[in-house]
Amino acid sequence: MKARAGTIVFETGGWPVGCARSSPRETPSPESTAMPDLSVPLQVPRQRTHTPLLHPATRRWDIGPIDEPDIVGMPLLQRHLDAHPGALRDVHILYVNHAISDALMVARAFHRLGATLTNVLVPYHGVGGTTEEAMYRSFSALGTTYLPSHPHPSQFGVVMRAQIRQAVGEAADKARRQNRRWMIVEDGGYAFPLLHDDPVLRPLLGSCLGSVEHTTRGRWNYEYLEVDEEPSTPRTLGRPAVTISGSALKTAHEAGFVAQALLDETHFLLRRDHQFLRHRKAVVIGYGRVGKALAHEMTTVNAEVTVVDPVAPDDLPAGLRAGTLVEAIADGAFLVFGATGTSSFTREALTAFLQRSRNSMLYLASASSKAVEFADLIGLLEQATGNTALAGELAGDQATVTVQSDPSLGIRYHIRWADGDAKQIVLLGDGYPVIFYPADTHGAPNRAMDPVMTQLFLAAVGLASASDPQLPPRVHDLDLLRTLPQAQLPAAWTSLLDEEDMLAQWCALNDIDWPTYRNAVGFTPRGTRANT
């Protein structure tokens, strides 16, 4: 087994799995990956290594055949895929995703419309295995695929920037050599901001059609210069971007399924440590779309839930109460979920646990993307491991901090006082989103995510066929797309904007009564057609 040009290569006696099966000799060399006018060498992060465990013809229940572009568990995506044959035949897509089944189905849909792909798989899984290998091999059957080694959360941003930098250069170069246009589709706002900010990549911006983004955090990274930090300084874009974040469908439909999956995976990780949540005290920081659904979901297991959000309503539903993070921690919180998209656990909360809480264990879980929710806390604890003065300051008396890693669970920080007392802080999933951390997870089910991922797919198909000179270089959400003249609207965007019809189709495909579901999730359409 050996790495080549930043990809994982399995020695299978045939073509290297790290490049597109249709072009086994196109694995890019470092020289061909870098565009001729890029004067700074592109650095490739260390890649995840595997021992081949699967036969190439393996068929799995979660993704179908690993080397065929079947659409599994997403009939709505299949329906819209069939409606746009050949729509991407001259397009190369850089696809940054979470390496789960629903993202693979979208990649396969792009491929079946004629697109070629460069894939970057975000390294959230703590432990590899047959599922990760199957995902890697399946993406690799569609194009060059990068899977960085799982980094310590403090290094996540550095690793991803290096990997994205490499992948952008490779994607732009491949598009040039194949005489294709190229664009970005991503989940988390990695590539498009770097394409603007990195002086080495910036010359490639003019050849990029634009980008399509999935998440609120990604949208913030597009609209503000503070990447993965508190947004404050507006960014000026050089190319258009489309986001499905905040769409009426995504807002109403997605959060409940995501919250259920978050809690499922948290239960799984807690069980690995012989722990439980039922009847214990929990905190949700952030009462946005996901935080609200997550807080409600935790009440179903009889957890005592405190919501920490300055704009949380006074009349919270039964089973929830509002409070401050410091007081909730001091009052004995057992589990804290961060759901803000920014670093949410404060130094004051840490000292409240160490100096005031009667609990000896505190579990932390991220409900948002990347490793941002507990970034400040991780920095403090890592610094304290080599600084007894800081450890004592945080603990309120002479103490030491040591760290222990368990890839199947997360990172455990041991705080020990000179008198023999001890406490632990367990960062479930290393501080990454717990929904993606366990080795065999795919997050929320494909059937549940079908309409959201179909929106992402249609947004990309539409951007590839939109009238480029008339689409301003800014972030376009669905409400803004609705202001476009009807004649300018691509067919894919006509379907994208009819959110009520799309969700009604999903209900019919899953034997759910549409009026009942619409009322249950509070779906409110925002209009279906562009202005004439």
Residue pairs with C-beta under 8 A, 6 or more apart in sequence:
1 8
1 9
1 10
1 11
1 49
1 50
1 51
1 52
2 9
2 11
3 9
3 47
3 49
4 16
4 18
4 27
5 18
5 27
5 28
5 29
5 30
5 33
5 44
5 170
6 33
6 44
6 45
6 47
6 146
6 163
6 166
6 170
7 16
7 18
7 19
7 27
7 47
7 140
7 144
7 145
7 146
8 17
8 18
8 47
8 48
8 49
8 50
8 136
8 145
8 147
9 16
9 17
9 18
9 27
10 16
10 17
10 18
10 50
10 52
10 137
11 52
12 52
12 56
14 24
15 21
15 24
16 24
16 27
17 136
17 137
17 140
17 141
18 27
18 140
18 144
18 145
19 26
19 27
19 28
19 140
19 143
19 144
20 26
20 116
20 117
20 140
20 141
20 142
20 143
20 144
21 67
21 140
21 141
26 144
26 174
27 144
28 144
28 170
28 173
28 174
30 42
30 44
32 173
33 42
33 166
33 169
33 170
33 173
34 41
34 42
34 169
34 173
35 169
35 172
35 173
35 176
35 203
35 204
37 203
38 169
38 200
38 201
38 203
39 200
40 199
40 200
42 165
42 166
42 169
42 200
43 162
43 165
43 166
44 162
44 163
44 166
45 148
45 149
45 151
45 159
45 162
45 163
45 166
46 148
46 149
47 146
47 147
47 148
47 149
48 123
48 128
48 132
48 136
48 147
48 148
48 149
48 150
49 149
50 128
50 132
50 133
50 136
52 133
53 129
53 130
53 133
54 66
54 130
54 133
54 134
54 137
56 66
56 67
56 137
57 65
57 66
57 67
58 65
58 66
58 134
59 65
59 66
60 66
60 134
62 72
62 101
62 131
62 134
62 442
63 72
63 101
63 104
63 134
63 135
63 138
64 70
64 71
64 72
66 134
66 137
66 138
66 141
67 137
67 138
67 141
68 141
69 108
69 111
69 112
69 141
69 142
70 108
71 77
71 78
71 81
71 105
71 108
71 109
72 101
72 105
72 446
73 101
73 105
73 445
73 446
73 447
73 450
74 102
74 105
74 446
74 447
74 449
74 450
74 453
74 454
75 450
75 509
76 450
76 451
76 454
76 502
76 505
76 506
76 509
77 105
77 106
77 109
77 450
77 453
77 454
77 457
79 505
80 454
80 457
80 458
80 492
80 495
81 109
81 112
81 113
81 457
83 491
83 495
84 113
84 461
84 491
84 492
85 113
86 113
86 114
87 113
87 114
87 461
87 464
87 465
87 492
88 110
88 113
88 114
88 115
88 460
88 461
88 464
89 113
89 114
89 115
90 114
90 179
90 180
90 181
91 114
91 115
91 116
91 180
91 181
91 182
91 183
91 209
91 464
92 115
92 116
92 117
92 118
92 171
92 174
92 175
92 178
92 180
92 181
92 182
92 183
93 110
93 115
93 116
93 117
93 118
93 171
93 182
93 183
93 184
93 185
93 460
94 117
94 118
94 120
94 167
94 168
94 171
94 182
94 183
94 184
94 185
94 186
94 191
95 103
95 106
95 107
95 110
95 117
95 118
95 119
95 120
95 184
95 185
95 186
96 119
96 120
96 122
96 164
96 167
96 184
96 185
96 186
96 187
96 188
96 190
96 191
97 103
97 106
97 107
97 119
97 120
97 121
97 122
97 186
97 187
98 121
98 122
98 124
98 187
98 436
98 443
99 121
99 122
99 123
99 124
99 125
99 132
99 135
99 136
99 139
99 147
99 436
100 135
100 436
100 441
100 442
100 443
101 135
101 442
101 446
102 442
102 443
102 444
102 446
102 449
102 450
102 453
103 187
103 453
104 135
104 138
104 139
105 446
105 453
106 185
106 453
106 456
106 457
107 117
107 119
107 139
107 142
108 142
109 457
110 117
110 142
110 185
110 457
110 460
111 117
111 142
111 143
113 461
116 143
116 174
116 178
116 180
117 139
117 142
117 143
117 144
118 143
118 144
118 145
118 146
118 167
118 170
118 171
118 174
119 139
119 140
119 142
119 143
119 144
119 145
119 146
120 145
120 146
120 163
120 164
120 167
120 190
120 191
121 135
121 136
121 139
121 145
121 146
121 147
122 160
122 187
122 188
122 436
123 147
123 148
123 149
123 150
123 151
123 159
124 150
124 429
124 432
124 433
124 436
124 437
125 132
125 150
125 436
125 437
125 438
125 439
125 441
126 150
126 407
126 408
126 409
126 410
126 429
126 430
126 432
126 437
126 438
126 439
127 407
127 408
127 438
127 439
128 439
129 439
129 440
131 439
131 440
132 147
132 439
136 145
136 147
139 145
144 170
144 174
146 163
146 166
146 167
148 159
148 160
148 163
149 159
150 407
150 430
151 158
151 159
152 430
153 371
153 374
153 375
153 378
153 411
153 427
153 430
153 431
153 432
154 371
154 375
154 378
154 379
154 382
156 370
156 371
156 432
157 227
157 228
157 370
157 371
160 190
161 190
161 194
164 190
164 191
164 194
165 194
165 198
165 200
165 201
167 191
168 191
168 194
168 195
168 201
168 204
169 201
169 204
171 182
172 182
172 204
172 207
172 208
174 180
174 182
175 181
175 182
175 207
176 207
181 207
181 209
181 464
182 207
182 208
182 209
183 208
183 209
183 210
183 211
183 212
183 460
183 463
183 464
184 191
184 192
184 195
184 208
184 210
184 211
184 212
185 211
185 212
185 456
185 460
186 192
186 211
186 212
186 213
186 214
186 218
187 213
187 214
187 215
187 218
187 369
188 214
188 215
188 217
188 218
188 221
188 369
188 370
189 213
189 215
189 217
189 218
189 219
189 220
189 221
189 222
189 227
189 228
190 218
190 221
191 211
192 211
192 213
192 221
192 222
192 239
192 241
193 221
193 222
193 227
193 235
194 201
195 201
195 202
195 204
195 205
195 208
196 202
196 205
196 235
196 237
196 238
197 225
197 227
205 238
205 239
206 238
208 239
209 239
209 463
209 464
209 468
210 239
210 240
210 241
210 242
210 463
210 471
210 473
211 222
211 239
211 241
211 242
212 241
212 242
212 243
212 244
212 456
212 459
212 460
212 463
213 219
213 222
213 241
213 242
213 243
213 244
213 245
213 475
214 243
214 244
214 245
214 456
215 245
215 369
216 245
216 246
216 288
216 341
217 228
217 341
217 368
217 369
217 370
217 372
218 243
218 245
218 369
219 243
219 245
219 246
219 475
219 477
220 226
220 231
220 341
221 227
221 228
222 235
222 237
222 241
222 243
222 475
223 231
223 234
223 235
223 475
224 231
224 232
224 233
224 234
224 235
225 233
225 234
225 235
226 232
226 233
228 370
228 372
229 342
229 343
229 372
230 342
237 473
237 474
237 475
238 473
239 473
240 463
240 466
240 468
240 471
240 472
240 473
240 474
240 476
241 474
241 475
241 476
242 459
242 460
242 462
242 463
242 475
242 476
242 477
242 481
243 459
243 475
243 476
243 477
244 250
244 452
244 455
244 456
244 459
244 477
244 478
245 477
246 477
246 478
247 455
247 477
247 478
247 499
248 478
248 499
248 523
248 524
248 525
248 526
249 451
249 452
249 455
249 499
249 502
249 503
249 523
250 452
250 455
251 289
252 503
252 521
252 522
252 523
252 524
253 451
253 452
253 503
253 506
253 521
253 523
254 289
254 444
254 449
254 452
255 289
255 290
255 292
255 293
256 293
256 297
256 521
257 444
257 445
257 448
257 449
258 290
258 293
258 435
258 443
258 444
259 290
259 293
259 294
259 296
259 297
260 297
260 444
261 435
261 441
261 443
261 444
261 445
262 290
262 294
262 297
262 337
262 365
262 367
262 433
262 434
262 435
263 294
263 297
263 298
263 301
265 429
265 434
265 435
265 437
265 438
265 441
266 277
266 335
266 337
266 365
266 428
266 434
267 276
267 277
268 438
269 365
269 409
269 410
269 428
269 429
269 434
269 437
269 438
270 276
270 277
270 335
270 363
270 428
272 408
272 409
273 409
273 426
275 361
275 363
277 298
277 301
277 303
277 334
277 335
278 301
278 302
278 303
279 302
279 303
279 304
280 303
280 304
280 334
280 335
281 303
281 304
281 306
281 328
281 331
281 332
281 333
281 334
281 335
282 298
282 303
282 304
282 305
282 306
282 333
282 334
282 335
282 336
282 337
283 305
283 306
283 307
283 308
283 323
283 325
283 328
283 329
283 333
283 335
283 336
283 337
284 291
284 294
284 295
284 298
284 305
284 306
284 307
284 308
284 337
284 339
284 367
285 291
285 308
285 309
285 325
285 336
285 337
285 338
285 339
285 340
285 344
285 345
285 373
286 308
286 309
286 338
286 339
286 340
286 341
286 344
286 367
286 368
287 295
287 307
287 309
287 311
287 312
288 309
288 339
288 340
290 339
290 367
290 368
291 307
291 309
291 337
291 339
291 340
291 367
294 337
294 339
294 367
295 305
295 307
295 320
296 317
296 319
296 320
298 305
299 305
299 317
299 318
299 319
299 320
303 335
305 319
305 320
305 321
306 320
306 321
306 322
306 323
306 328
306 331
306 333
307 316
307 320
307 321
307 322
307 323
308 322
308 323
308 324
308 325
308 328
309 322
312 322
314 322
316 322
325 336
325 344
325 345
325 346
325 348
325 349
326 346
326 348
326 349
326 352
327 352
329 336
329 349
329 352
329 353
329 356
329 357
329 362
330 352
330 353
330 356
330 357
331 357
332 357
332 358
332 359
333 353
333 357
333 359
333 362
334 359
334 361
334 362
334 363
335 362
335 363
335 364
335 365
336 345
336 362
336 363
336 364
336 365
337 365
337 366
337 367
338 344
338 345
338 364
338 365
338 366
338 367
338 368
338 373
338 374
339 367
339 368
339 373
340 368
340 373
341 368
341 369
341 372
341 373
342 372
342 373
343 372
343 373
343 374
343 375
343 376
343 377
344 373
344 374
345 364
345 373
345 374
345 376
345 377
346 376
346 377
347 376
347 377
347 380
347 394
350 377
350 380
350 381
350 394
350 425
351 394
351 396
353 359
353 362
353 423
353 425
354 394
354 395
354 396
354 415
354 423
355 395
355 396
359 423
360 422
360 423
360 424
361 423
361 424
361 426
362 423
362 424
362 425
362 426
363 426
363 428
364 374
364 377
364 425
364 426
364 427
364 428
364 431
365 428
365 429
365 434
366 373
366 374
366 428
366 429
366 431
366 432
366 433
366 434
367 373
367 433
367 434
367 435
368 433
369 433
370 432
370 433
371 378
371 430
371 431
371 432
373 431
374 427
374 431
375 431
378 427
378 431
380 390
380 394
381 401
381 403
381 413
381 425
382 403
383 390
384 390
384 391
384 394
384 401
385 391
385 401
385 402
385 403
388 398
388 399
388 400
391 399
391 400
391 401
391 415
392 398
392 399
394 401
394 415
395 415
395 417
397 417
397 418
397 419
398 417
398 418
399 415
399 416
399 417
399 418
400 415
400 416
401 413
401 414
401 415
402 413
402 414
402 416
403 411
403 412
403 413
403 414
404 411
404 412
404 413
404 414
405 411
405 412
405 430
406 412
408 439
409 426
409 428
410 426
410 427
410 428
410 429
410 430
410 431
410 437
411 426
411 427
411 430
411 431
412 424
412 425
412 426
412 427
413 424
413 425
413 426
413 427
414 422
414 423
414 424
415 422
415 423
415 424
415 425
416 422
428 434
428 437
429 436
429 437
429 438
430 437
435 441
435 443
435 444
436 443
443 449
447 510
450 506
450 509
451 502
451 503
451 505
451 506
454 502
455 496
455 499
455 502
458 492
458 493
458 495
458 496
459 492
459 493
459 496
461 490
461 492
462 489
462 490
462 491
462 492
462 493
462 496
465 490
465 491
465 492
466 488
466 490
466 493
467 488
470 488
478 496
478 497
478 499
478 526
479 526
481 489
481 493
481 496
481 497
481 530
482 497
482 526
482 527
482 529
482 530
482 531
483 530
483 531
484 493
484 530
484 531
485 530
485 531
485 532
486 529
486 530
486 531
486 532
488 530
489 497
489 530
494 529
494 530
495 501
495 502
496 502
497 527
497 528
497 529
497 530
498 528
498 529
499 525
499 526
499 528
500 518
500 523
500 525
500 528
501 528
503 514
503 517
503 518
503 523
504 514
506 512
507 513
507 514
507 517
508 514
517 523
